[in-house]
Amino acid sequence: MLDIADELTRWAEEGRAFAVATVVAVGGSAPRGPGAALAVDSGGTVIGSVSGGCVEGAVYDLCVQALQDGATVVERFGYSDEDAFAVGLTCGGVLDIMITPVGADAPVREVFRAALSAAAAGEPRALARVVRGPADLLGRALLVRPDGSYEGSYDSGAPELDRTAAAEARALLDAGRTGTLDLSEDGTHCPGGLTLLVESNVPPPRMIVFGAIDFAAALVRAGKFLGYHVTVCDARPVFATRARFPEADDLVVDWPHRYLRDTATDGRTVLCVLTHDAKFDIPLLEQALRMPVAFVGAMGSRRTHADRDRRLREVGLNDAELARLRSPIGLDLGARTPEETALSIVAEIVATRNGGTGVPLTDSGTPIHRDGPRRNPAAPANPANPAKSVEAA
């Protein structure tokens, strides 16, 4: 739902009644993930999407019905073997979608309004809604802050349920993840327990590009396209200029290792080292490979990588730390131009993040859409595997 926060905030401020359909679970090859939403107001206006078109019409009708009867429901949509043109997902997937009416007197209206306002303002919050459990709790919500405090309640007679849910939701918020979590019967005092959909709204993940070279300009554009907050850092002020990097969110003139030491990073941050100079690379990578970031990659030929590996071992990095280094950076696309190389780099970042193999789907034999991130089974123990490279020295 938070993916359409800007428009829904306006609807809430105008006092409109609306119904929100949210993807709460997916199976197989489904086009949208948990948290994707479609909303319909009392005048029939629709925003958002839950399936890329497969089941939008049926979900629209359910939203209209929910506005009329005030009931929250969860519906399943899947492929029909008898009739591929029936309501369903012809790609073979399954979507569970929760439809929640948000009228003037809806129990969740104030929590929704606070969640939408926070999302529109870019404030980190987790919206935790009941998607499986007793009928009277279905759709109820908590809004959880980064410090663990929260507003809203599932059941005023069971504050321990709210506290347990808030603690679990906070963990997903800290990781910047959206997904479902199950609470046991013991922790909820509900027969069979509860399932929550936790939607995390967090600032965009960071991409820090070290080295203000022509390849970096293309990588900035690719990173912005993927939704990263992109910083370019270089110790040379003549290169790190706004004229050369108009699309970067931040430009920093500083020694790379010093900037990395002093800036904020987290488990979603990706570091792309394009400096191609040992006096910058070695102190930077010595620090980067010991940080809990999502991705560390460095540009260079195989000869450059071998020399870099030797130097990093000399400063004390061990095998486990060096195994985190993606070098030479990028997937083997036969890239030549800065734009092609940027594509190969972000392709490797996406594959690493989502557990992709990096091989053509034609040859992979694996599901196109995965249930969740997993380790890339084809990733080499030695990141200098000769099957992977794009840059020349």
C-alpha positions as CSV (number, residue, x, y, z in Angstrom):
1,M,0.0,0.0,0.0
2,L,2.9,2.4,0.7
3,D,3.8,2.3,-2.9
4,I,0.9,4.6,-3.7
5,A,1.2,6.7,-0.6
6,D,1.3,10.1,-2.2
7,E,-2.1,9.8,-3.9
8,L,-3.7,7.9,-1.0
9,T,-2.5,10.7,1.4
10,R,-4.4,13.2,-0.7
11,W,-7.5,11.0,-0.6
12,A,-7.3,10.7,3.2
13,E,-6.8,14.4,3.6
14,E,-9.9,15.1,1.4
15,G,-11.9,12.7,3.6
16,R,-12.6,10.3,0.8
17,A,-13.7,6.7,1.6
18,F,-11.6,4.2,-0.3
19,A,-10.8,0.5,-0.4
20,V,-7.2,-0.8,-0.7
21,A,-6.3,-4.1,-2.3
22,T,-2.8,-5.3,-1.2
23,V,-0.8,-8.3,-2.4
24,V,-0.1,-10.2,0.8
25,A,1.5,-13.4,-0.6
26,V,2.7,-14.7,-4.0
27,G,3.4,-18.2,-5.3
28,G,5.0,-19.3,-8.6
29,S,5.5,-16.7,-11.4
30,A,3.6,-13.7,-10.1
31,P,4.2,-10.2,-11.6
32,R,4.0,-8.1,-8.4
33,G,5.3,-8.8,-4.9
34,P,3.9,-8.4,-1.4
35,G,2.9,-4.8,-0.6
36,A,1.9,-3.9,-4.2
37,A,-1.5,-2.2,-4.0
38,L,-4.5,-0.9,-5.9
39,A,-7.0,1.5,-4.4
40,V,-10.5,2.5,-5.4
41,D,-12.4,5.5,-4.0
42,S,-16.1,5.9,-3.5
43,G,-16.4,7.7,-6.9
44,G,-14.8,4.8,-8.8
45,T,-11.4,6.3,-9.3
46,V,-8.6,3.7,-9.3
47,I,-4.9,4.0,-8.7
48,G,-2.1,1.5,-8.5
49,S,-1.8,-2.1,-9.6
50,V,-1.6,-5.6,-8.0
51,S,-0.9,-7.8,-11.0
52,G,0.2,-5.8,-14.0
53,G,-3.3,-6.3,-15.6
54,C,-4.1,-10.0,-15.0
55,V,-6.7,-9.6,-12.3
56,E,-7.2,-5.9,-12.0
57,G,-10.9,-6.0,-13.1
58,A,-11.9,-8.5,-10.5
59,V,-10.0,-6.8,-7.8
60,Y,-11.7,-3.5,-8.7
61,D,-15.1,-5.1,-8.3
62,L,-14.0,-6.5,-4.9
63,C,-12.9,-3.0,-3.8
64,V,-16.3,-1.6,-4.8
65,Q,-18.0,-4.4,-2.9
66,A,-15.9,-3.7,0.2
67,L,-16.9,-0.1,0.2
68,Q,-20.5,-1.2,0.2
69,D,-20.4,-3.8,2.9
70,G,-17.4,-2.6,5.0
71,A,-15.9,-6.1,5.3
72,T,-12.2,-6.9,4.9
73,V,-11.6,-10.1,2.9
74,V,-8.6,-12.0,1.5
75,E,-9.1,-13.5,-2.0
76,R,-6.8,-15.9,-3.9
77,F,-6.2,-15.5,-7.7
78,G,-4.5,-18.2,-9.7
79,Y,-4.2,-19.8,-13.1
80,S,-7.2,-21.7,-14.4
81,D,-6.3,-24.9,-16.3
82,E,-9.7,-25.1,-18.0
83,D,-9.9,-21.5,-19.2
84,A,-6.7,-19.4,-19.5
85,F,-8.9,-16.4,-20.1
86,A,-10.8,-16.7,-16.9
87,V,-10.0,-14.5,-14.0
88,G,-6.5,-15.6,-13.0
89,L,-2.9,-15.4,-13.7
90,T,-2.0,-16.9,-17.1
91,C,1.7,-16.7,-16.1
92,G,1.0,-19.6,-13.7
93,G,1.3,-17.8,-10.4
94,V,-0.9,-17.3,-7.4
95,L,-1.7,-14.0,-5.6
96,D,-3.4,-13.7,-2.2
97,I,-4.9,-10.2,-2.1
98,M,-6.4,-8.5,0.9
99,I,-9.1,-5.9,0.3
100,T,-9.6,-3.4,3.2
101,P,-12.3,-0.7,3.2
102,V,-11.2,2.6,4.7
103,G,-14.3,4.6,5.4
104,A,-14.8,7.5,7.8
105,D,-15.5,5.1,10.7
106,A,-13.1,2.3,9.7
107,P,-11.0,1.1,12.7
108,V,-7.8,1.3,10.7
109,R,-8.3,4.8,9.2
110,E,-6.2,6.8,11.6
111,V,-3.3,4.2,11.5
112,F,-3.5,4.2,7.7
113,R,-3.5,8.0,7.6
114,A,-0.4,8.1,9.8
115,A,1.3,5.4,7.7
116,L,0.6,7.2,4.5
117,S,1.7,10.6,5.8
118,A,5.0,9.1,7.1
119,A,5.6,7.3,3.7
120,A,4.9,10.4,1.7
121,A,7.4,12.3,4.0
122,G,10.0,9.6,3.6
123,E,10.0,8.8,7.3
124,P,10.9,5.1,8.2
125,R,7.9,3.2,9.4
126,A,6.5,-0.4,9.3
127,L,2.8,-1.0,8.7
128,A,1.9,-4.4,10.2
129,R,-1.5,-5.7,9.2
130,V,-3.3,-9.0,10.1
131,V,-3.8,-11.0,6.9
132,R,-4.7,-14.4,8.6
133,G,-6.4,-14.9,11.9
134,P,-9.8,-14.3,13.5
135,A,-12.3,-12.4,11.3
136,D,-12.6,-9.5,13.7
137,L,-8.8,-8.9,13.5
138,L,-8.4,-9.2,9.7
139,G,-7.0,-6.0,8.3
140,R,-6.2,-4.4,11.7
141,A,-2.9,-2.6,11.7
142,L,0.0,-1.3,13.8
143,L,2.3,1.5,12.7
144,V,5.8,0.7,14.1
145,R,8.6,3.3,14.4
146,P,12.3,2.6,14.2
147,D,12.6,2.8,18.1
148,G,10.0,0.1,18.5
149,S,7.2,2.3,19.6
150,Y,3.9,2.0,17.8
151,E,0.4,3.4,17.3
152,G,-2.8,1.5,16.7
153,S,-3.9,-1.9,18.2
154,Y,-5.1,-5.2,17.1
155,D,-7.1,-6.0,20.2
156,S,-7.3,-3.6,23.2
157,G,-7.7,-6.6,25.4
158,A,-4.4,-8.2,24.4
159,P,-1.6,-5.6,24.7
160,E,1.0,-8.4,24.7
161,L,-0.1,-9.2,21.1
162,D,0.6,-5.6,20.0
163,R,4.0,-5.6,21.7
164,T,5.0,-8.9,20.2
165,A,3.9,-7.8,16.7
166,A,5.7,-4.5,17.0
167,A,9.0,-6.2,18.0
168,E,8.8,-8.5,15.0
169,A,7.8,-5.8,12.6
170,R,10.7,-3.6,13.8
171,A,13.2,-6.3,12.8
172,L,11.8,-6.2,9.2
173,L,11.9,-2.4,9.3
174,D,15.6,-2.5,10.4
175,A,16.3,-4.7,7.4
176,G,14.2,-2.5,5.0
177,R,12.1,-5.6,4.1
178,T,8.5,-6.1,3.2
179,G,7.0,-9.5,3.8
180,T,4.8,-11.8,5.9
181,L,5.6,-13.2,9.3
182,D,3.8,-15.7,11.4
183,L,3.1,-15.3,15.1
184,S,2.5,-18.5,17.1
185,E,-0.6,-19.2,19.1
186,D,1.4,-19.0,22.3
187,G,2.4,-15.4,21.5
188,T,-1.0,-14.2,20.3
189,H,-3.5,-16.2,22.3
190,C,-5.4,-16.7,19.0
191,P,-6.2,-20.3,17.9
192,G,-3.8,-21.1,15.1
193,G,-1.8,-17.9,15.6
194,L,-1.7,-14.9,13.2
195,T,0.0,-13.9,10.0
196,L,1.0,-10.3,9.5
197,L,2.0,-8.5,6.3
198,V,4.7,-6.0,7.2
199,E,5.3,-3.2,4.8
200,S,8.5,-1.3,5.4
201,N,9.0,2.2,4.3
202,V,12.6,3.2,4.5
203,P,14.9,5.7,2.7
204,P,16.3,4.4,-0.6
205,P,19.3,2.2,-0.4
206,R,22.7,3.8,-1.0
207,M,25.0,3.3,-3.9
208,I,28.4,4.8,-3.4
209,V,30.6,5.1,-6.5
210,F,34.2,5.7,-5.9
211,G,36.1,7.2,-8.8
212,A,34.8,10.1,-10.9
213,I,35.5,8.5,-14.3
214,D,33.4,8.2,-17.5
215,F,32.2,4.8,-16.4
216,A,30.9,6.3,-13.2
217,A,28.7,8.8,-15.0
218,A,26.8,5.9,-16.7
219,L,26.7,3.9,-13.4
220,V,25.1,6.9,-11.7
221,R,22.3,6.9,-14.2
222,A,21.8,3.1,-13.9
223,G,21.8,3.3,-10.1
224,K,19.2,6.1,-10.1
225,F,17.0,4.1,-12.5
226,L,17.1,1.2,-9.9
227,G,16.0,3.6,-7.1
228,Y,19.3,4.0,-5.3
229,H,20.5,7.2,-3.6
230,V,23.7,7.6,-5.5
231,T,26.9,9.3,-4.2
232,V,30.0,9.9,-6.2
233,C,33.3,10.2,-4.2
234,D,36.7,11.2,-5.6
235,A,39.7,12.8,-4.0
236,R,40.3,14.9,-7.1
237,P,38.1,18.1,-7.2
238,V,38.7,18.6,-10.9
239,F,36.8,15.4,-11.7
240,A,34.1,15.3,-9.0
241,T,32.0,18.1,-10.5
242,R,28.3,18.7,-10.9
243,A,28.8,19.3,-14.6
244,R,30.2,15.8,-15.0
245,F,27.6,14.1,-12.7
246,P,24.4,16.1,-12.9
247,E,22.2,13.1,-11.8
248,A,24.2,12.2,-8.7
249,D,22.4,12.8,-5.4
250,D,25.7,13.7,-3.7
251,L,29.2,14.7,-4.9
252,V,32.0,14.3,-2.3
253,V,35.6,15.4,-2.7
254,D,37.5,13.3,-0.2
255,W,39.8,10.4,0.1
256,P,37.5,7.3,-0.5
257,H,38.5,5.4,2.6
258,R,38.1,8.4,4.8
259,Y,34.7,9.2,3.4
260,L,33.5,5.6,3.8
261,R,34.7,5.5,7.4
262,D,32.6,8.6,8.3
263,T,29.4,8.1,6.2
264,A,26.3,6.1,7.1
265,T,25.9,2.7,5.5
266,D,23.7,-0.3,6.2
267,G,23.0,-3.8,5.0
268,R,21.4,-2.5,1.7
269,T,24.4,-0.3,0.7
270,V,26.3,-1.1,-2.5
271,L,29.9,0.0,-3.0
272,C,31.3,0.3,-6.5
273,V,35.1,0.9,-6.6
274,L,36.1,2.3,-10.0
275,T,39.1,4.3,-8.9
276,H,41.5,1.8,-10.6
277,D,44.4,3.1,-8.5
278,A,46.0,1.1,-5.7
279,K,46.6,4.1,-3.6
280,F,42.9,4.6,-3.4
281,D,41.7,1.0,-3.8
282,I,43.6,-0.8,-1.1
283,P,42.8,1.4,2.0
284,L,39.2,1.7,0.7
285,L,38.7,-2.1,0.1
286,E,40.5,-3.0,3.3
287,Q,37.7,-1.1,5.1
288,A,34.8,-1.9,2.9
289,L,35.3,-5.7,3.0
290,R,35.0,-5.6,6.8
291,M,31.7,-3.7,6.8
292,P,28.2,-5.3,6.8
293,V,27.2,-3.9,3.4
294,A,25.3,-5.6,0.6
295,F,27.8,-5.5,-2.2
296,V,31.4,-4.6,-2.8
297,G,32.7,-4.6,-6.3
298,A,35.9,-3.3,-7.9
299,M,36.8,-2.5,-11.5
300,G,39.9,-3.9,-13.2
301,S,41.4,-6.5,-15.4
302,R,42.3,-9.9,-14.1
303,R,45.9,-8.8,-13.7
304,T,44.7,-5.8,-11.7
305,H,42.6,-8.1,-9.6
306,A,45.5,-10.5,-8.9
307,D,47.7,-7.6,-7.8
308,R,44.8,-6.1,-5.7
309,D,44.2,-9.5,-4.0
310,R,47.9,-9.8,-3.1
311,R,48.0,-6.3,-1.6
312,L,44.8,-6.9,0.4
313,R,46.3,-10.0,1.8
314,E,49.4,-8.1,2.8
315,V,47.3,-5.7,4.8
316,G,45.6,-8.5,6.7
317,L,42.4,-9.5,4.9
318,N,41.5,-13.2,5.2
319,D,39.9,-15.6,2.7
320,A,36.4,-15.0,4.0
321,E,36.7,-11.2,3.7
322,L,38.3,-11.4,0.2
323,A,35.5,-13.7,-1.0
324,R,33.0,-10.8,-0.6
325,L,34.8,-8.8,-3.3
326,R,33.2,-8.9,-6.7
327,S,36.2,-8.4,-8.9
328,P,36.3,-7.8,-11.8
329,I,33.0,-6.1,-11.2
330,G,30.0,-6.9,-13.5
331,L,28.4,-9.8,-15.4
332,D,30.0,-11.0,-18.6
333,L,27.9,-9.2,-21.2
334,G,30.7,-8.5,-23.6
335,A,30.4,-4.8,-22.4
336,R,32.6,-2.2,-24.1
337,T,31.0,1.3,-23.6
338,P,30.4,3.0,-20.3
339,E,26.7,2.4,-20.6
340,E,27.1,-1.3,-21.4
341,T,29.5,-1.6,-18.5
342,A,27.1,0.1,-16.1
343,L,24.4,-2.3,-17.2
344,S,26.7,-5.3,-16.5
345,I,27.5,-3.8,-13.0
346,V,23.9,-3.2,-11.9
347,A,22.9,-6.6,-13.4
348,E,25.4,-8.2,-11.0
349,I,24.1,-6.1,-8.1
350,V,20.5,-7.2,-8.8
351,A,21.5,-10.9,-9.2
352,T,23.5,-10.8,-5.9
353,R,20.6,-9.1,-4.1
354,N,18.0,-11.5,-5.4
355,G,19.9,-14.8,-5.6
356,G,19.9,-14.8,-9.4
357,T,22.3,-17.0,-11.4
358,G,23.1,-14.4,-14.0
359,V,22.6,-17.0,-16.8
360,P,20.1,-16.5,-19.6
361,L,16.5,-17.5,-18.6
362,T,16.4,-19.6,-21.8
363,D,19.1,-21.9,-20.3
364,S,18.5,-21.6,-16.6
365,G,15.5,-24.0,-16.0
366,T,14.8,-22.1,-12.7
367,P,11.6,-20.2,-11.8
368,I,11.6,-16.6,-13.2
369,H,10.2,-15.2,-10.0
370,R,11.6,-16.4,-6.7
371,D,9.8,-16.5,-3.4
372,G,12.6,-14.6,-1.7
373,P,16.3,-13.7,-1.8
374,R,18.7,-16.7,-1.7
375,R,22.3,-17.2,-2.3
376,N,23.4,-17.5,-5.9
377,P,24.2,-21.2,-6.3
378,A,26.4,-20.3,-9.3
379,A,28.5,-17.7,-7.4
380,P,32.1,-18.8,-7.4
381,A,33.9,-19.4,-4.1
382,N,36.8,-17.4,-5.7
383,P,35.3,-14.1,-7.1
384,A,38.1,-14.0,-9.7
385,N,36.3,-16.9,-11.6
386,P,37.3,-16.4,-15.2
387,A,33.7,-16.8,-16.4
388,K,33.0,-13.3,-15.1
389,S,34.5,-10.0,-16.3
390,V,33.8,-6.9,-18.3
391,E,36.5,-4.3,-17.9
392,A,39.9,-3.9,-19.5
393,A,42.9,-2.7,-17.6
